[in-house]
């Protein structure tokens, strides 16, 4: 019986798999960051609107 020689593409496929795992992990962090920034932007917009409403109502 002949044993199959290790293919040079085997190492590349493992490296590619590792790279995709790293990119997926970075994407998870990115989505959490984007969600946090949406919350900050929404809070600032609501605060500006509330301040305008309070200033217009008291004048």
N, CA, C and O atoms as a GROMACS GRO file, in nm:
protein
  236
    1UNK      N    1   0.083  -0.119   0.000
    1UNK     CA    2   0.000   0.000   0.000
    1UNK      C    3   0.087   0.125   0.000
    1UNK      O    4   0.192   0.131   0.064
    2UNK      N    5   0.041   0.220  -0.072
    2UNK     CA    6   0.113   0.348  -0.075
    2UNK      C    7   0.044   0.447   0.018
    2UNK      O    8  -0.079   0.459   0.019
    3UNK      N    9   0.124   0.515   0.094
    3UNK     CA   10   0.064   0.621   0.177
    3UNK      C   11   0.066   0.750   0.098
    3UNK      O   12   0.159   0.778   0.022
    4UNK      N   13  -0.036   0.825   0.116
    4UNK     CA   14  -0.046   0.950   0.041
    4UNK      C   15   0.052   1.052   0.097
    4UNK      O   16   0.062   1.071   0.219
    5UNK      N   17   0.122   1.115   0.009
    5UNK     CA   18   0.216   1.219   0.052
    5UNK      C   19   0.136   1.343   0.094
    5UNK      O   20   0.032   1.375   0.036
    6UNK      N   21   0.184   1.412   0.196
    6UNK     CA   22   0.111   1.533   0.238
    6UNK      C   23   0.111   1.636   0.125
    6UNK      O   24   0.214   1.665   0.065
    7UNK      N   25  -0.006   1.689   0.100
    7UNK     CA   26  -0.015   1.785  -0.010
    7UNK      C   27   0.027   1.923   0.038
    7UNK      O   28   0.003   1.959   0.153
    8UNK      N   29   0.089   1.999  -0.048
    8UNK     CA   30   0.128   2.134  -0.009
    8UNK      C   31   0.007   2.224   0.014
    8UNK      O   32   0.018   2.326   0.083
    9UNK      N   33  -0.108   2.187  -0.044
    9UNK     CA   34  -0.228   2.268  -0.024
    9UNK      C   35  -0.292   2.244   0.112
    9UNK      O   36  -0.373   2.324   0.157
   10UNK      N   37  -0.255   2.135   0.179
   10UNK     CA   38  -0.311   2.106   0.310
   10UNK      C   39  -0.277   2.215   0.411
   10UNK      O   40  -0.364   2.260   0.486
   11UNK      N   41  -0.152   2.258   0.414
   11UNK     CA   42  -0.112   2.363   0.506
   11UNK      C   43  -0.180   2.495   0.471
   11UNK      O   44  -0.218   2.572   0.560
   12UNK      N   45  -0.195   2.520   0.344
   12UNK     CA   46  -0.259   2.645   0.301
   12UNK      C   47  -0.406   2.646   0.341
   12UNK      O   48  -0.459   2.750   0.379
   13UNK      N   49  -0.471   2.530   0.333
   13UNK     CA   50  -0.613   2.528   0.369
   13UNK      C   51  -0.630   2.550   0.519
   13UNK      O   52  -0.725   2.616   0.562
   14UNK      N   53  -0.538   2.496   0.601
   14UNK     CA   54  -0.545   2.522   0.745
   14UNK      C   55  -0.518   2.668   0.775
   14UNK      O   56  -0.582   2.726   0.863
   15UNK      N   57  -0.425   2.727   0.704
   15UNK     CA   58  -0.397   2.870   0.724
   15UNK      C   59  -0.517   2.954   0.683
   15UNK      O   60  -0.550   3.053   0.748
   16UNK      N   61  -0.581   2.913   0.576
   16UNK     CA   62  -0.700   2.985   0.529
   16UNK      C   63  -0.812   2.972   0.633
   16UNK      O   64  -0.884   3.069   0.660
   17UNK      N   65  -0.827   2.854   0.691
   17UNK     CA   66  -0.929   2.832   0.792
   17UNK      C   67  -0.903   2.920   0.915
   17UNK      O   68  -0.996   2.980   0.969
   18UNK      N   69  -0.778   2.926   0.957
   18UNK     CA   70  -0.743   3.012   1.070
   18UNK      C   71  -0.773   3.159   1.040
   18UNK      O   72  -0.822   3.232   1.126
   19UNK      N   73  -0.743   3.199   0.918
   19UNK     CA   74  -0.767   3.339   0.881
   19UNK      C   75  -0.916   3.370   0.884
   19UNK      O   76  -0.956   3.476   0.932
   20UNK      N   77  -1.000   3.279   0.834
   20UNK     CA   78  -1.144   3.301   0.837
   20UNK      C   79  -1.198   3.304   0.979
   20UNK      O   80  -1.289   3.381   1.010
   21UNK      N   81  -1.142   3.221   1.067
   21UNK     CA   82  -1.184   3.224   1.208
   21UNK      C   83  -1.150   3.358   1.271
   21UNK      O   84  -1.230   3.414   1.345
   22UNK      N   85  -1.031   3.408   1.241
   22UNK     CA   86  -0.989   3.538   1.296
   22UNK      C   87  -1.079   3.649   1.242
   22UNK      O   88  -1.119   3.738   1.317
   23UNK      N   89  -1.110   3.644   1.114
   23UNK     CA   90  -1.197   3.746   1.056
   23UNK      C   91  -1.337   3.740   1.116
   23UNK      O   92  -1.399   3.844   1.139
   24UNK      N   93  -1.387   3.620   1.141
   24UNK     CA   94  -1.520   3.606   1.201
   24UNK      C   95  -1.520   3.664   1.342
   24UNK      O   96  -1.617   3.728   1.383
   25UNK      N   97  -1.412   3.641   1.418
   25UNK     CA   98  -1.403   3.695   1.553
   25UNK      C   99  -1.398   3.847   1.548
   25UNK      O  100  -1.463   3.914   1.629
   26UNK      N  101  -1.323   3.902   1.454
   26UNK     CA  102  -1.316   4.048   1.439
   26UNK      C  103  -1.452   4.103   1.399
   26UNK      O  104  -1.489   4.212   1.443
   27UNK      N  105  -1.526   4.030   1.317
   27UNK     CA  106  -1.659   4.075   1.274
   27UNK      C  107  -1.755   4.079   1.392
   27UNK      O  108  -1.839   4.168   1.400
   28UNK      N  109  -1.744   3.982   1.484
   28UNK     CA  110  -1.829   3.982   1.603
   28UNK      C  111  -1.800   4.106   1.687
   28UNK      O  112  -1.892   4.171   1.737
   29UNK      N  113  -1.673   4.138   1.702
   29UNK     CA  114  -1.637   4.258   1.778
   29UNK      C  115  -1.687   4.383   1.707
   29UNK      O  116  -1.733   4.477   1.772
   30UNK      N  117  -1.678   4.384   1.575
   30UNK     CA  118  -1.722   4.500   1.498
   30UNK      C  119  -1.871   4.524   1.515
   30UNK      O  120  -1.913   4.638   1.530
   31UNK      N  121  -1.951   4.418   1.513
   31UNK     CA  122  -2.095   4.436   1.527
   31UNK      C  123  -2.130   4.490   1.665
   31UNK      O  124  -2.222   4.571   1.678
   32UNK      N  125  -2.058   4.446   1.768
   32UNK     CA  126  -2.083   4.500   1.902
   32UNK      C  127  -2.044   4.647   1.908
   32UNK      O  128  -2.112   4.727   1.973
   33UNK      N  129  -1.936   4.684   1.842
   33UNK     CA  130  -1.893   4.824   1.839
   33UNK      C  131  -1.993   4.911   1.765
   33UNK      O  132  -2.026   5.020   1.810
   34UNK      N  133  -2.042   4.862   1.653
   34UNK     CA  134  -2.140   4.938   1.575
   34UNK      C  135  -2.269   4.956   1.655
   34UNK      O  136  -2.328   5.064   1.654
   35UNK      N  137  -2.312   4.851   1.725
   35UNK     CA  138  -2.433   4.862   1.808
   35UNK      C  139  -2.412   4.965   1.919
   35UNK      O  140  -2.503   5.042   1.949
   36UNK      N  141  -2.295   4.966   1.979
   36UNK     CA  142  -2.266   5.064   2.083
   36UNK      C  143  -2.263   5.206   2.029
   36UNK      O  144  -2.311   5.298   2.094
   37UNK      N  145  -2.208   5.224   1.911
   37UNK     CA  146  -2.204   5.357   1.851
   37UNK      C  147  -2.343   5.404   1.810
   37UNK      O  148  -2.372   5.523   1.816
   38UNK      N  149  -2.430   5.311   1.768
   38UNK     CA  150  -2.568   5.348   1.739
   38UNK      C  151  -2.636   5.400   1.865
   38UNK      O  152  -2.710   5.499   1.861
   39UNK      N  153  -2.611   5.335   1.977
   39UNK     CA  154  -2.670   5.379   2.104
   39UNK      C  155  -2.620   5.518   2.141
   39UNK      O  156  -2.699   5.602   2.185
   40UNK      N  157  -2.492   5.544   2.124
   40UNK     CA  158  -2.436   5.676   2.155
   40UNK      C  159  -2.496   5.782   2.063
   40UNK      O  160  -2.536   5.889   2.110
   41UNK      N  161  -2.504   5.753   1.935
   41UNK     CA  162  -2.560   5.850   1.840
   41UNK      C  163  -2.707   5.877   1.871
   41UNK      O  164  -2.750   5.993   1.868
   42UNK      N  165  -2.784   5.774   1.899
   42UNK     CA  166  -2.925   5.791   1.933
   42UNK      C  167  -2.941   5.875   2.059
   42UNK      O  168  -3.028   5.962   2.066
   43UNK      N  169  -2.856   5.849   2.159
   43UNK     CA  170  -2.864   5.924   2.284
   43UNK      C  171  -2.833   6.072   2.262
   43UNK      O  172  -2.900   6.159   2.319
   44UNK      N  173  -2.734   6.100   2.181
   44UNK     CA  174  -2.698   6.240   2.154
   44UNK      C  175  -2.811   6.310   2.079
   44UNK      O  176  -2.846   6.423   2.112
   45UNK      N  177  -2.868   6.244   1.980
   45UNK     CA  178  -2.978   6.305   1.905
   45UNK      C  179  -3.100   6.331   1.994
   45UNK      O  180  -3.163   6.436   1.984
   46UNK      N  181  -3.132   6.237   2.082
   46UNK     CA  182  -3.245   6.256   2.172
   46UNK      C  183  -3.216   6.368   2.272
   46UNK      O  184  -3.306   6.445   2.306
   47UNK      N  185  -3.094   6.377   2.319
   47UNK     CA  186  -3.057   6.482   2.413
   47UNK      C  187  -3.068   6.620   2.348
   47UNK      O  188  -3.119   6.714   2.410
   48UNK      N  189  -3.022   6.632   2.224
   48UNK     CA  190  -3.032   6.759   2.152
   48UNK      C  191  -3.178   6.796   2.133
   48UNK      O  192  -3.216   6.912   2.151
   49UNK      N  193  -3.260   6.700   2.095
   49UNK     CA  194  -3.402   6.727   2.074
   49UNK      C  195  -3.470   6.768   2.205
   49UNK      O  196  -3.554   6.857   2.206
   50UNK      N  197  -3.434   6.702   2.315
   50UNK     CA  198  -3.493   6.734   2.444
   50UNK      C  199  -3.454   6.874   2.489
   50UNK      O  200  -3.537   6.948   2.542
   51UNK      N  201  -3.328   6.912   2.469
   51UNK     CA  202  -3.282   7.045   2.508
   51UNK      C  203  -3.355   7.151   2.426
   51UNK      O  204  -3.397   7.253   2.481
   52UNK      N  205  -3.370   7.128   2.298
   52UNK     CA  206  -3.444   7.224   2.214
   52UNK      C  207  -3.588   7.238   2.259
   52UNK      O  208  -3.643   7.348   2.262
   53UNK      N  209  -3.650   7.125   2.295
   53UNK     CA  210  -3.789   7.128   2.340
   53UNK      C  211  -3.802   7.204   2.471
   53UNK      O  212  -3.897   7.280   2.489
   54UNK      N  213  -3.708   7.183   2.562
   54UNK     CA  214  -3.714   7.252   2.691
   54UNK      C  215  -3.691   7.401   2.675
   54UNK      O  216  -3.756   7.482   2.741
   55UNK      N  217  -3.598   7.438   2.588
   55UNK     CA  218  -3.570   7.582   2.566
   55UNK      C  219  -3.685   7.652   2.496
   55UNK      O  220  -3.717   7.766   2.530
   56UNK      N  221  -3.748   7.586   2.400
   56UNK     CA  222  -3.862   7.645   2.330
   56UNK      C  223  -3.984   7.655   2.421
   56UNK      O  224  -4.061   7.751   2.411
   57UNK      N  225  -4.003   7.561   2.509
   57UNK     CA  226  -4.118   7.560   2.597
   57UNK      C  227  -4.110   7.663   2.708
   57UNK      O  228  -4.213   7.712   2.754
   58UNK      N  229  -3.988   7.698   2.751
   58UNK     CA  230  -3.973   7.791   2.863
   58UNK      C  231  -3.965   7.935   2.817
   58UNK      O  232  -3.975   8.026   2.899
   59UNK      N  233  -3.949   7.960   2.688
   59UNK     CA  234  -3.933   8.097   2.639
   59UNK      C  235  -4.062   8.168   2.624
   59UNK      O  236  -4.064   8.284   2.583
   0.00000   0.00000   0.00000
